[in-house]
Amino acid sequence: MPNIILVGPMGAGKSTIGRLLAKELRLPFRDSDKEIEQRTGASIPLIFDVEGEQGFREREHVAITELCSMRGVVLATGGGAVLRPDNRQVLRSGGRVIYLCTSVEQQLDRTSRDRNRPLLQKPNPREILTGLMAVRDPLYRDIADIIIQTDERPPRLVVQEILSQLQSLAPRESLTRSALS
């Protein structure tokens, strides 16, 4: 079975939905940010503080390349993973890419108390998220096989929609109903 790769902005639900989707498909779940933290022994905010965003993006590229070379995993990526063209190529060729789309309002609601978001630890998070979406939304859309709106929807309903849309896609590496059940 090909990998299922979740992309989208922070607060879209990639980790939550990814865990549920992996459980439903009986596949391992991986989160690129968690992999980076485990490999370095440091939190994402600490990596940003010490190495800057550039250093983090280098680590992210290595992690995504390795994770996408696996087979049959559900992968949740960080919101900025699509910024590098080489990451977009790796993601596109690494499996079925699902863009979990959400509004800036929903992102603000879901991230307002999360101190583990280094890009939002500045004044005016709304302005930051709006700017990030202006740059990243076209990139998410460019590599997505499926686009799912997650605003104000229970994660289980989103998972069911993903499963339905995966089933309706033309087969690629035998992604069939039997593989989904």
C-alpha positions in Angstrom: 0.0 0.0 0.0 1.3 3.5 -0.8 2.0 6.0 1.9 -0.7 8.4 2.9 0.9 11.8 3.4 -1.0 14.6 5.2 0.0 18.2 4.4 -1.5 21.5 5.5 -1.1 24.4 7.9 -0.6 24.2 11.6 -3.8 23.6 13.3 -5.4 21.7 10.4 -5.5 18.5 12.4 -2.7 16.5 10.6 -1.5 14.7 13.7 -4.9 13.9 15.2 -6.4 12.9 11.9 -3.3 11.0 10.9 -3.4 8.9 14.1 -7.1 8.0 13.5 -6.5 7.3 9.8 -3.5 5.0 10.6 -5.6 3.1 13.1 -8.5 2.7 10.7 -6.1 1.5 8.0 -4.0 -0.6 10.4 -0.9 1.2 9.3 2.0 2.8 11.3 1.7 6.5 12.0 4.6 8.9 11.7 4.8 12.6 12.4 7.8 14.4 10.8 8.1 16.9 13.7 8.0 14.2 16.3 10.7 12.3 14.4 12.9 15.4 14.3 12.4 15.9 18.1 13.2 12.2 18.8 16.4 12.3 16.6 17.7 15.5 18.1 16.5 15.1 21.7 15.3 18.7 21.4 12.0 20.4 21.0 11.1 22.2 17.7 11.2 25.6 19.4 14.7 24.9 20.8 15.9 23.8 17.3 14.5 27.1 15.9 16.2 29.1 18.7 19.6 27.4 18.3 19.7 26.7 14.5 17.1 29.1 13.2 14.4 28.2 10.7 17.0 27.2 8.1 18.6 24.6 10.4 15.2 23.2 11.2 14.2 23.0 7.5 17.4 21.0 6.8 16.5 18.5 9.5 13.0 18.4 8.2 14.1 17.6 4.7 16.2 14.7 5.9 13.3 13.3 8.0 10.8 13.7 5.2 13.0 12.0 2.7 13.6 9.0 5.0 9.9 8.8 6.0 8.7 8.9 2.4 11.0 6.1 1.5 9.1 3.8 3.8 6.1 1.9 2.5 2.6 1.7 4.0 2.7 4.5 6.6 0.5 7.5 7.4 2.7 10.5 7.6 1.8 13.9 9.1 4.2 16.7 8.0 5.0 20.0 9.4 3.1 23.0 8.0 6.2 24.4 6.3 7.4 21.1 4.7 6.1 22.2 1.3 8.3 25.3 1.2 11.3 23.5 -0.3 10.9 22.3 -3.9 12.8 19.2 -3.2 10.5 18.4 -0.3 7.5 18.8 -2.6 9.0 16.4 -5.1 9.7 13.8 -2.3 6.2 14.2 -0.9 4.6 13.9 -4.4 6.5 10.8 -5.2 6.2 9.3 -1.7 2.5 8.4 -1.8 -1.0 9.8 -1.8 -0.9 13.4 -0.6 -3.9 14.8 1.2 -4.2 18.5 1.9 -6.1 19.2 5.1 -7.3 22.7 4.4 -8.5 25.0 7.2 -9.2 28.6 7.7 -7.0 31.1 9.6 -9.8 31.4 12.1 -9.7 27.7 12.8 -5.9 27.8 13.0 -6.0 30.6 15.6 -8.5 28.7 17.6 -6.5 25.5 17.6 -3.1 27.0 18.2 -3.8 29.9 20.5 -2.6 28.1 23.7 0.2 26.0 22.0 3.7 27.3 22.9 5.3 24.7 20.7 4.7 26.8 17.5 7.8 29.0 17.1 6.5 30.9 14.1 3.5 32.1 16.3 5.5 33.3 19.3 5.3 36.9 18.0 2.8 39.7 18.1 -0.3 39.3 15.8 -0.5 35.6 15.1 -3.5 36.3 12.7 -1.2 38.3 10.5 1.5 35.7 10.6 -1.0 32.8 9.7 -2.6 34.9 6.9 0.8 35.5 5.4 1.8 31.8 5.7 -1.4 30.7 4.0 -0.9 33.1 1.2 2.5 31.5 0.4 1.8 27.9 1.3 -1.8 27.2 0.2 -0.8 27.1 -3.6 2.0 24.8 -2.7 -0.2 22.4 -0.7 -2.7 22.4 -3.6 0.0 21.8 -6.2 1.0 18.5 -4.7 -2.3 17.3 -3.3 -4.1 14.2 -4.7 -7.1 15.1 -2.4 -8.1 18.3 -0.6 -10.3 18.0 2.5 -11.8 20.9 4.5 -11.4 20.3 8.2 -13.0 23.5 9.7 -15.4 22.6 12.5 -15.6 19.0 11.5 -15.0 16.1 13.9 -11.8 14.2 13.1 -13.6 10.9 12.6 -15.8 12.5 9.9 -12.7 13.8 8.1 -11.1 10.3 8.3 -14.3 8.8 6.7 -14.1 11.4 3.9 -10.5 10.6 3.3 -11.2 6.9 3.1 -14.0 7.5 0.7 -12.0 9.8 -1.6 -9.0 7.4 -1.5 -11.2 4.6 -2.7 -12.5 6.7 -5.6 -9.1 7.7 -6.9 -7.7 5.8 -9.8 -5.5 3.0 -8.4 -1.9 3.7 -7.9 0.1 0.8 -6.5 -3.1 -1.2 -5.8 -4.8 1.2 -3.5 -8.1 -0.7 -3.6 -11.0 -1.3 -1.3 -9.3 -4.5 0.0 -6.2 -2.4 0.9 -8.4 0.1 2.7 -10.3 -2.6 4.8 
